[in-house]
């Protein structure tokens, strides 16, 4: 593409309302333009990158035998109501009504419609397995859109859905898609970890996330260098102390702890370490109150807590409810004598003679044991801490940040049961179809690549997804020898299938160089004073070295580099 008389612009200053390197550089380089919070135009440069990412993903989807289609973005809300997700998505759904007053939504994801499409084919076990996928816009009313393309309200997703007769078949389909994701992300050039994750509103048997490693990632990834265990923080496990305390049980005793309502204050008052305490937090899970117990030096994983009782909504009880339930001010809750269900972390089962709140303001109980109260459920409900021991090999766990760029779900029969998706088995008996779901956010992939590949000059694109792998910079448009050589180079590279950005604008050389580096073109070919000798100056974006070559050698060099 010749830049002169084309739609192309860059910004000289950083973009003030962008809170990530990728958001700033993509806006600065003219790839995207924000129209409102969480909503962006995808401009020509950005669309070229997105299309290249899309083609890589499509290639690997097609290689699995999956077939592409396209679903509508505007969907009758009835389908989400049948699956139970109209309520689960809550305020994140964009809702509207058509002229007949029918309730509609803008699709946040498409499991329901793919299940409907599969009904057109599936009658018996002979009709499976198969896999369908699409590239389609999704809409989610994010409460806090941020980080450029990483957290937005409208985005393009590749979502695929597999259909099988049983769990064994699902395992095979899942492995095919999982391996296709690995190949696609490896080809794109993004650095990632694969982690176990919460199934969330998708539901089902298993969720794994492909997390691009970057300091601004929204997710905390827990991983082990020794055995390669990795998990999202919210569901990560760790090896807990298996040694049970054998101290003799003592009788519990109430003591005054004036103005000591936090773990830190009580620790200081009693001169005890936090691991000798048990915290009691009052939670509201789906409109029912629970007392939740964890060791004093631990934090509660609300994701694990929700899974323990199958709750959709999780929130701390407000102050008035805590005081009503415990008959004490906030900070003095304890399990002894409470008349609401108690959920206790499994770590507490190994403890003896611990300290809890007394359900009386300015008082605590010492020498409390699990025999002093009855737990409704005992489960792993704590968040792992950096340095805890790996649940697989026992080595110390580490933390890093990640951006979720892809996910894979074993949905099982969740949606087929809700939407009556059945088939006749070999014995002519009706069974439910087993489904898998597989998503990739294209904009997130683009942003993640930029987060991982940039410097103080701009973006450094991998050459296979750069908007243009090569730029030609014409130094002097009034020099006939330069123009002739630049035009010839452009025409020959284009004829050989190389997509070239030809900067023939009437701008200073410095402006052209800066723009080429800002937008991340992998190879810059400069046509300057030595054009009359047929000499081209070559610079790679990730290397400050300048090399010169003859015209013919330049053609051969570029073709070899871009093979």
C-alpha positions in Angstrom: 0.0 0.0 0.0 1.3 3.4 -0.9 0.8 5.8 2.0 0.4 9.0 0.0 -3.3 9.6 -0.4 -4.2 6.6 1.8 -5.9 6.5 5.2 -3.0 6.5 7.6 -2.2 8.5 10.7 -0.1 8.3 13.9 -0.1 10.3 17.1 3.0 11.9 18.4 1.9 11.9 22.1 0.8 9.2 24.4 -3.0 8.7 24.7 -4.1 10.0 28.0 -7.1 7.8 28.7 -5.4 4.5 27.9 -4.1 2.5 30.9 -2.0 -0.2 29.2 1.0 -0.2 26.9 -1.0 -2.1 24.2 -4.0 0.3 24.4 -1.7 3.3 24.1 0.5 2.0 21.3 -2.5 0.6 19.2 -4.2 4.0 19.5 -1.0 5.9 18.9 -0.2 3.8 15.8 -3.6 4.3 14.3 -4.7 0.6 14.7 -7.7 1.3 16.9 -9.8 4.4 18.0 -11.9 4.5 21.2 -15.4 5.7 20.6 -16.6 5.3 24.2 -15.5 3.2 27.3 -14.8 -0.3 26.1 -15.8 0.3 22.5 -13.3 0.7 19.7 -13.1 1.2 16.0 -10.9 -1.4 14.3 -9.0 0.8 11.8 -7.3 -0.5 8.6 -4.0 -1.4 10.3 -5.7 -3.0 13.2 -8.1 -5.0 10.9 -5.1 -6.3 8.9 -3.5 -7.7 12.1 -6.8 -9.1 13.3 -7.5 -10.8 10.0 -4.0 -12.4 10.0 -4.7 -13.7 13.5 -8.1 -14.9 12.3 -6.6 -16.8 9.4 -4.0 -18.6 11.5 -6.8 -19.7 13.9 -9.1 -20.7 11.0 -6.3 -22.8 9.5 -5.9 -24.8 12.7 -9.7 -25.1 13.2 -10.2 -26.4 9.7 -7.4 -28.9 10.2 -9.4 -30.5 13.0 -12.3 -31.0 10.7 -14.4 -28.3 12.3 -16.8 -26.4 10.0 -17.3 -22.7 10.0 -20.6 -20.9 10.1 -21.9 -17.6 11.5 -24.6 -17.1 14.1 -26.7 -13.9 14.6 -25.6 -11.4 17.3 -29.2 -10.4 18.0 -30.8 -13.3 19.9 -34.2 -13.9 21.4 -33.8 -14.0 25.2 -35.9 -17.2 25.4 -32.9 -19.3 24.6 -30.8 -17.9 27.5 -33.8 -18.3 29.8 -34.1 -22.0 29.0 -30.4 -22.6 29.8 -30.6 -20.5 33.0 -28.1 -18.0 31.9 -30.4 -15.0 31.5 -30.2 -14.7 35.3 -26.6 -15.8 35.5 -25.2 -13.2 33.1 -27.3 -10.6 35.0 -26.4 -6.9 34.3 -23.6 -7.8 31.8 -26.2 -8.7 29.2 -27.2 -6.0 26.7 -31.0 -6.3 26.5 -33.5 -4.7 24.1 -36.9 -5.2 22.7 -38.0 -5.3 19.0 -41.0 -3.5 17.7 -43.3 -6.3 18.8 -42.1 -5.9 22.3 -40.2 -9.2 22.2 -37.2 -9.4 24.6 -33.9 -9.7 22.8 -30.2 -9.8 23.8 -26.9 -9.1 22.1 -25.1 -12.4 22.3 -22.4 -12.6 25.0 -21.7 -16.2 23.8 -23.5 -18.7 21.6 -23.8 -22.1 23.3 -27.6 -22.1 23.1 -27.8 -21.3 19.4 -25.2 -23.9 18.5 -27.2 -26.5 20.4 -30.2 -25.4 18.4 -28.3 -25.8 15.1 -27.1 -29.2 16.1 -30.7 -30.4 16.7 -31.2 -30.0 12.9 -28.7 -32.8 12.3 -28.6 -35.0 15.4 -31.1 -37.9 15.5 -28.9 -40.9 16.5 -25.4 -41.8 17.6 -24.4 -42.1 14.0 -24.7 -38.3 13.5 -21.8 -37.5 15.8 -19.1 -36.4 16.4 -18.8 -33.0 14.7 -17.6 -29.6 15.5 -18.9 -26.1 14.4 -17.2 -22.8 14.8 -17.6 -19.1 14.0 -15.9 -15.7 14.2 -18.6 -13.4 15.6 -18.9 -10.2 17.7 -19.8 -10.7 21.3 -21.4 -8.1 23.6 -20.9 -7.8 27.4 -21.7 -4.7 29.5 -18.5 -4.8 31.5 -18.7 -2.8 34.7 -15.1 -1.6 34.3 -13.9 -1.6 30.7 -10.1 -1.0 30.8 -6.7 -2.0 29.4 -7.6 -1.2 25.8 -8.7 -4.3 23.9 -8.3 -6.5 27.0 -11.5 -5.6 28.8 -14.1 -4.3 26.3 -17.9 -4.3 25.8 -17.8 -5.5 22.1 -15.2 -7.9 20.7 -14.7 -10.6 18.1 -14.4 -14.1 19.3 -13.7 -17.4 17.7 -16.0 -19.8 19.4 -16.3 -23.5 18.6 -18.6 -26.2 19.9 -18.2 -30.0 19.8 -21.0 -32.6 19.9 -20.4 -36.2 21.0 -22.3 -39.2 22.3 -20.5 -39.7 25.6 -17.8 -38.4 27.8 -15.1 -40.5 26.1 -16.0 -38.9 22.8 -15.9 -35.5 24.4 -12.4 -36.2 25.7 -11.3 -37.0 22.1 -12.9 -33.8 20.7 -11.6 -31.7 23.5 -8.0 -33.0 22.9 -8.2 -32.1 19.2 -9.3 -28.5 19.9 -6.8 -28.1 22.8 -4.0 -29.2 20.5 -5.2 -26.9 17.8 -5.1 -24.0 20.2 -1.5 -24.8 21.2 -0.5 -24.9 17.5 -2.3 -21.6 16.7 -0.9 -19.7 19.7 2.6 -21.0 19.0 2.3 -19.9 15.3 1.1 -16.4 16.3 4.1 -16.1 18.6 2.4 -15.3 21.9 4.0 -16.5 25.2 1.4 -18.3 27.3 0.7 -20.7 30.2 -2.2 -23.2 30.2 -4.0 -23.1 33.6 -6.9 -24.8 35.2 -9.7 -22.3 35.8 -13.2 -21.8 37.2 -16.0 -22.8 34.8 -18.0 -19.7 35.8 -21.3 -18.9 34.0 -20.3 -21.5 31.3 -20.7 -24.3 33.7 -19.6 -27.9 32.9 -16.9 -30.3 34.0 -13.6 -28.6 33.2 -12.2 -25.3 32.2 -8.7 -24.5 31.0 -7.4 -21.1 30.1 -4.6 -20.0 27.8 -3.0 -17.1 29.7 -0.6 -14.7 27.9 2.0 -13.8 30.5 2.3 -10.0 31.0 2.6 -7.7 34.1 -0.7 -6.0 33.4 -2.7 -9.2 33.2 -6.0 -9.1 35.1 -5.6 -12.7 36.3 -3.1 -14.0 38.8 -1.5 -17.3 37.6 -0.1 -19.8 40.1 2.6 -22.0 38.7 5.4 -24.5 39.6 8.7 -24.4 37.8 9.5 -28.0 38.7 6.5 -30.0 37.6 4.8 -27.3 35.4 1.6 -27.2 37.5 -0.4 -24.1 36.7 -3.8 -22.7 37.7 -5.8 -19.5 38.1 -5.4 -18.1 41.6 -9.1 -18.4 42.3 -9.1 -22.2 42.0 -5.5 -23.1 42.6 -4.8 -25.8 45.1 -1.8 -26.2 47.4 -0.3 -28.9 49.6 -1.7 -28.2 53.1 0.0 -29.4 56.3 -0.9 -33.0 56.7 0.4 -33.2 60.3 -2.4 -33.0 62.8 -1.7 -31.2 66.0 -1.7 -33.6 68.9 -2.0 -31.1 71.8 -4.6 -32.0 74.4 -7.9 -30.3 73.8 -8.5 -27.6 76.4 -11.8 -26.1 77.5 -12.7 -23.0 75.6 -12.6 -19.7 77.6 -13.9 -16.2 76.8 -11.5 -13.3 77.3 -11.9 -9.6 76.8 -10.2 -8.1 73.8 -11.3 -4.4 73.9 -11.2 -2.6 70.6 -9.4 -5.5 68.9 -11.7 -6.5 66.0 -9.2 -7.4 63.3 -6.7 -10.3 63.1 -3.8 -7.8 63.4 -5.3 -6.1 66.5 -6.1 -9.4 68.3 -2.6 -10.8 67.4 -1.0 -7.8 68.9 -3.3 -7.9 72.0 -2.8 -11.6 72.7 0.8 -11.7 71.4 -0.1 -14.7 69.1 0.7 -15.4 65.5 -2.2 -15.3 62.9 -2.0 -19.0 62.2 -3.3 -19.6 65.8 -6.6 -17.9 64.9 -9.6 -18.9 62.9 -11.4 -16.1 61.0 -15.2 -16.2 60.8 -16.7 -14.2 57.9 -20.4 -14.0 57.3 -21.3 -14.4 53.6 -24.5 -14.2 51.7 -24.7 -16.9 49.0 -27.8 -16.8 46.8 -29.8 -15.1 49.5 -28.7 -17.5 52.3 -26.3 -16.6 55.1 -23.3 -18.8 55.9 -20.4 -18.5 58.4 -17.1 -19.1 56.5 -14.0 -20.2 58.5 -10.4 -20.0 57.4 -7.1 -19.9 59.3 -6.2 -16.4 60.5 -3.3 -16.0 58.0 -5.4 -17.1 55.0 -7.8 -15.4 52.6 -11.1 -16.8 51.3 -11.4 -17.8 47.6 -14.9 -16.7 46.8 -14.8 -18.9 43.6 -14.0 -22.0 45.7 -16.7 -20.9 48.2 -19.3 -20.6 45.5 -18.5 -24.0 44.1 -18.8 -25.6 47.6 -22.5 -24.8 47.8 -23.2 -24.3 44.0 -24.0 -20.6 44.5 -24.3 -18.1 41.6 -24.0 -14.9 43.7 -21.4 -14.5 46.4 -21.1 -11.4 48.6 -20.1 -10.5 52.1 -23.0 -9.8 54.4 -23.5 -6.1 55.2 -22.8 -4.7 58.7 -26.4 -4.8 59.9 -26.8 -8.5 58.9 -23.5 -9.4 60.6 -24.5 -7.7 63.8 -28.0 -9.3 63.8 -26.6 -12.8 63.2 -23.7 -12.6 65.7 -25.2 -10.2 68.3 -21.9 -8.4 68.1 -20.1 -5.7 66.2 -18.2 -6.6 63.1 -14.9 -8.2 63.9 -16.1 -10.4 66.7 -17.9 -13.2 64.9 -17.1 -16.8 65.8 -18.5 -20.3 65.0 -19.5 -21.3 68.5 -23.2 -20.8 69.1 -24.1 -19.5 65.6 -27.4 -20.7 64.2 -26.4 -20.4 60.5 -24.6 -23.1 58.4 -20.8 -23.2 58.9 -18.4 -23.8 56.0 -15.0 -24.6 57.2 -11.7 -24.8 55.4 -10.1 -28.3 55.6 -6.9 -26.8 57.1 -8.7 -26.1 60.3 -9.4 -29.8 60.9 -5.7 -30.2 61.8 -5.8 -27.4 64.4 -6.2 -27.5 68.2 -7.0 -24.9 70.8 -7.4 -22.0 68.3 -8.7 -18.5 68.9 -12.0 -17.2 67.4 -14.5 -14.4 67.9 -17.0 -14.9 70.7 -20.1 -13.4 69.1 -19.8 -10.7 71.8 -18.4 -7.3 71.2 -14.8 -6.8 72.6 -14.5 -10.5 73.4 -12.8 -13.6 71.9 -12.7 -17.3 72.7 -9.5 -19.1 73.3 -8.9 -22.9 73.2 -11.6 -23.5 70.6 -11.7 -26.9 68.9 -13.8 -28.2 66.0 -15.7 -30.3 68.5 -17.2 -27.1 69.9 -19.3 -26.5 66.8 -20.7 -28.4 63.8 -19.6 -27.6 60.3 -22.1 -27.9 57.5 -19.3 -28.4 55.0 -15.6 -28.9 55.1 -13.7 -28.0 51.9 -10.8 -26.2 50.4 -11.9 -22.6 50.3 -8.7 -20.7 50.8 -6.6 -18.7 48.3 -3.1 -20.0 47.7 -0.2 -17.7 48.8 3.0 -17.3 46.9 5.5 -19.8 48.4 2.8 -22.3 49.4 3.7 -25.9 48.3 2.7 -27.3 44.9 -0.1 -29.8 45.2 1.6 -32.1 42.7 5.3 -32.1 43.6 5.6 -30.1 46.8 7.9 -27.4 45.6 7.2 -23.7 46.2 4.6 -22.1 44.0 5.2 -18.8 42.2 2.8 -16.1 41.0 2.7 -14.2 37.7 0.1 -12.1 35.8 -1.7 -13.2 32.7 -4.3 -12.1 30.1 -6.8 -14.8 29.2 -6.6 -15.1 25.4 -8.4 -18.5 25.0 -10.4 -21.0 27.0 -11.6 -24.5 26.6 -14.6 -26.1 28.4 -15.9 -29.6 28.8 -19.6 -28.6 29.1 -20.8 -32.2 29.5 -24.6 -32.4 29.2 -25.4 -29.0 30.9 -26.8 -27.3 27.8 -28.2 -30.4 26.2 -30.4 -31.1 29.2 -31.5 -27.5 29.4 -32.3 -27.4 25.7 -33.5 -31.0 25.3 -30.7 -31.9 22.9 -30.9 -35.7 22.7 -30.0 -38.7 20.4 -30.9 -42.4 20.2 -28.1 -44.7 21.2 -27.3 -48.2 19.8 -30.0 -49.7 22.0 -32.5 -47.2 20.7 -32.7 -45.4 24.0 -32.7 -41.6 24.4 -29.5 -40.0 25.8 -28.2 -36.4 26.1 -25.5 -35.1 23.8 -22.1 -34.2 25.3 -20.8 -30.8 24.4 -17.5 -28.9 24.5 -17.0 -25.1 24.1 -13.8 -23.4 22.9 -13.1 -19.7 22.6 -10.4 -17.3 21.5 -10.6 -13.5 21.8 -8.9 -12.0 18.7 -8.6 -8.5 20.2 -7.1 -9.9 23.4 -4.6 -11.9 21.4 -3.6 -8.7 19.5 -3.2 -6.7 22.7 -1.3 -9.5 24.4 1.2 -9.7 21.6 1.8 -5.9 21.9 2.2 -6.2 25.7 4.9 -8.8 25.2 6.6 -7.1 22.2 7.2 -3.4 22.4 9.9 -0.9 23.3 10.1 2.9 23.9 9.8 3.4 20.1 6.6 1.4 19.6 5.3 -2.1 18.7 7.5 -5.0 17.6 5.1 -7.3 15.7 6.0 -10.9 14.9 6.4 -11.0 11.2 3.5 -13.4 10.5 0.9 -11.1 12.0 2.4 -7.6 11.3 0.0 -5.4 9.3 2.8 -5.3 6.7 6.0 -7.4 7.0 8.0 -4.8 5.0 8.0 -1.1 4.6 9.8 0.9 1.9 10.8 4.4 3.0 11.5 6.8 0.1 13.7 9.6 1.4 13.4 12.1 -1.4 10.3 12.0 -3.6 11.9 14.6 -5.9 15.0 12.5 -6.7 14.2 10.5 -9.8 16.7 7.7 -9.1 15.2 7.2 -5.6 11.7 7.1 -6.9 12.5 4.7 -9.8 14.3 2.3 -7.4 11.6 2.5 -4.7 8.8 1.9 -7.3 10.7 -1.0 -8.8 11.3 -2.6 -5.4 7.7 -2.1 -4.4 6.3 -3.6 -7.6 8.6 -6.7 -7.5 8.0 -7.5 -3.9 4.2 -7.2 -4.3 4.4 -9.4 -7.4 6.2 -12.0 -5.4 3.3 -12.0 -2.8 5.0 -9.7 -0.2 2.5 -7.2 1.3 4.5 -3.9 1.4 3.8 -0.5 3.0 5.4 2.1 0.7 6.0 5.4 2.5 6.0 7.9 -0.4 4.6 10.8 1.7 6.0 14.2 1.5 7.4 14.0 5.0 10.9 14.2 6.6 12.9 11.0 6.8 12.8 11.1 10.6 9.0 11.1 10.6 8.9 8.2 8.3 11.4 6.2 10.3 9.5 6.9 13.6 6.2 5.9 12.1 7.6 2.6 10.7 9.0 1.8 14.2 5.8 2.9 16.0 3.6 0.6 14.0 6.1 -2.2 14.3 7.0 -3.1 10.7 9.5 -6.0 10.9 11.7 -5.0 7.9 12.4 -1.4 6.8 14.0 -0.9 3.4 15.3 2.7 2.9 15.9 4.1 -0.5 18.2 7.1 -0.2 21.3 8.7 -1.6 22.8 5.5 -3.0 19.7 4.7 -5.1 21.7 5.6 -8.2 24.0 2.7 -7.3 21.1 0.3 -6.7 21.8 0.2 -3.0 19.1 -0.4 -0.4 19.5 0.1 3.4 17.9 -2.6 5.5 16.9 -2.4 9.2 15.1 -5.1 11.2 12.6 -3.7 13.8 14.1 -5.7 16.7 17.7 -4.9 15.8 19.4 -1.5 15.6 22.0 -2.7 13.1 21.8 -1.1 9.6 23.0 -3.2 6.6 23.2 -2.3 2.9 22.7 -4.6 0.0 22.3 -4.4 -3.7 18.8 -4.5 -5.2 18.9 -8.1 -6.2 20.4 -9.2 -2.9 17.6 -7.3 -1.0 14.9 -9.1 -2.9 16.5 -12.5 -2.1 17.1 -11.5 1.5 13.5 -10.5 2.1 12.1 -13.6 0.4 14.3 -15.8 2.6 13.4 -14.0 5.8 9.7 -14.2 5.1 9.6 -17.9 4.1 
